[in-house]
Amino acid sequence: MRLVFMIVAGLLSWANLLSQPAKNRIQDEPHGRLLLYISTDKVQYVPTETIWFVGYVLETQSNDDGLKADILSVALVREDDGYVQLHKDYLIDNDICSGSLTLPDTLADGAYVLMAYTNIVDSDERPVHFYRTPITVLRNEPTVIHTDLHLLADRSDKDTLYVHAKVFFPGTITFNDRHKAVIGYHVQGSQQRKVGVDVIGEAVLPVPVQDVRGSDHVLQRMC
């Protein structure tokens, strides 16, 4: 075995395996035993989320010079066509490597494979340590925004009630969109009012007491 530092060619060759039938892919995986294991924080993601992972070299292999694997290459590959969407290299320390891949907001939904291998290859230039795990990317996940409301009794007076609002945004909402978020609210029979939220998703909603009188006392809001 020999040590290699450029894994790009190997990455493309392994991506080509994904275009073969599943049976052939299993047969083509190197060495027939588990030498590398990758653990991810979950198996389903939406664009802009981050894949957090930890890699474990389970069986240390070295080349003829005694050099051991010190680089872990991780790639996100489309299952259907083998196209490499993301690729990064990470340092291995004491047979353990942790890292992350952030999914771009333009990433299409569908089935993907997270592939990982080290920079130790065999005489056929195939990675000795190799692991892959399925990843699903969802784009059409419904967007749910939660809002907590509570009355600021110490700030309210005889003319105006003040309500503190805290908005909890899902991971699919970007920072720029959060910064532009507006809360619309009203009580029955009154006009709708709008207040922008701050960078941490908080706002204070002034509610005229005269709007509350004669209403159903239910504050309705819309983000």
N, C-alpha and C positions, 0 to 999 in steps of 0.2 A: 504494500500500500504506500501511497505517497500523499503528501500534504499539498492542498491547493488553496489558493487565496482568492481566486476569481471563480465564482460559482455560476455566473450568468449562463454559460453554455449548458451546464448541468441543469439549471432551472428550466431552460427551454426544453431540454430532452425529457425531463420528468413531466412537464406540462403536456407533452405530446402523448404520454401514456393515458391521459384523461380522455382522449378521443377514441380509445380502444374500448371494446366491450368490457364490462366489469370483470368477467371471469379472467380475461387476459391480463387485466391490470393487476389483479391479485397475484397471478403467477409471475408477473414481471417485477414485483416489489423485491428489493434485494435481500438476500441472506436468510429469508424465511423465519426470522425470529425478531422479537421486539428489542431493539437496542436503544431506542429513543422514545420518550413519551412527552406529549404536550398537553397541558391542562389549560382550558380557557374558562373565562368567567361565566360564559353562557354560550348557547349555540344559535340563537336568533338575534339579529341586529337590524337596526334601521340606519340609513345613511347619516353621517356625521357622528355616529357613536364610535366608541373605541373598543377594539378587541384587546383585552388584557390576557396575557398568557404567561405560563411558566414552563420551561423545558427542562427535562431531566435526562441526562445521558446514563442509561441503565447499565450498559456494559462498555467499559472504556476500551477503545481500540487505538493503537498507535501505528505509525509507519515504521520503516526500517531504521530510521534515525531516532526513534523513541519519542517523536513529537506527538502530542495528543491533540484532540479536537479543541479548538479555542474560538471558533466562529460558528454561530448558528444562523443559517439563512432561513427566513420565514417569508412565505409568499401566499397571497390570496389569489386563487385561480378559479375561473368559471368552470363549472362542471360540464357544461354542454360543449364548449369549443376549446377548452384548455387555455383560454387567453389569460395572461398574467395581469391582474389588476393592480396589485401592490407587491412590493418586494423590498425587504430591508435585512441588513446583517446586524448581528448582535454578538457581543463578547460572552464567552462561556467562562464561568468562574467556579472551580471545584465541581465540575460536571453539572452545574445548574445555571440556567439563564432565564431571566425574566424580561419582559418587554411589552410593547403595545403597537397596534396598527390602528390608525384612525381612518375610518371609512369616509371617502369624499361624498359630498352631497349629491353628486351626479351619478353615483353608483346605481346601476340597474338592479331591480329585485331579481330573485331567483336563487338557484342552488350553487353554492361555491364549495371549494375545498381549501382548507388551510394546510399548507404543506411546509414541512420543516426538515432540514438536514444539516449536517455539520460539514466541515471542510476536510474530512478524511474520506478518501475514495479508495476503492480496491483496484486491482490490476486492470479491470475493464472500465475504469473511470466512473464507476457508479458509487454514489454515497454509501458509506458503510452504515451510518446512522440516518434513518429516514422514518418520518411519521407523517400521517395525514389524518384529518378529521373533517367531517362535513360541517358547513356553516350555511345558514339560511339568511338572506337579506330580504326584508319586507319593506316595501315603499307605501303600500296602501293601508297601513295601520291607522285606524281612526285616531284622530287627535282629540285627546281629552284634557281639558284644562280645569284644575280644581282651584276653588277660591274659598278661603276662610274669612269670615266676617265676625267682628265683635264691636260692641258699642263702647265708645270712649266716653264713659260717664263723667269723668273729671274735666273733660274739655267741653262737653255739651252745655248749652244754656237754654233759656226759655224760648228762644227763637230758632235755634238750629241744633240738630243732633249730628254728631260726628261718628262715623263708622270707620274702623280700621279694616282694610282689605289686604290680604296676603294671597298672591297668585302663585300657584305651583305649576310651572311649565314642564311639559314632557321634553325628553331629549331631542325630539325632532324639531323643536323650535329654536332657531338660531339666536345668538346674542343680539344681533341687529333687530330681528323681529320682536324680541322681548322688549327692547328699548323703545319700540314704537307702539307697544300695546296700550290699549285704552279700555277702561271699564265703563260700560254704559249701565245706568241703573235708574230705577224709578219706583214709586209706590203707586198703587191703583188710583187711576184718575188724574195723575200728574204727568207733566212732561218729562221726557227722558233727559238725563244729564250725563255728561261724560267727564272722566278724569283720567289723565295719563298715569301710568305706574312708573316707579323709579327703576334704577338698574337692578335692584334686588327683588323686584316684583311687588312692591308695597305701594299703597295709596291710602289717602284719607278722603272719605266720601261725605261731603256735607249734605244733610237732608233737612230741608225746612220743616219746622214743626207743623206749619199750616198744611203741608202736603200729607202729613201723617194723619191729621184729624179727618175723620170721615172715610179713611181708607180701610183696607183689610189688614193694615199693619204689617204687610209682607213686603220686604224690600226685594225687588227683582233686579238681577244684574245680568249683564252679558259682556263677555270679554271680546 
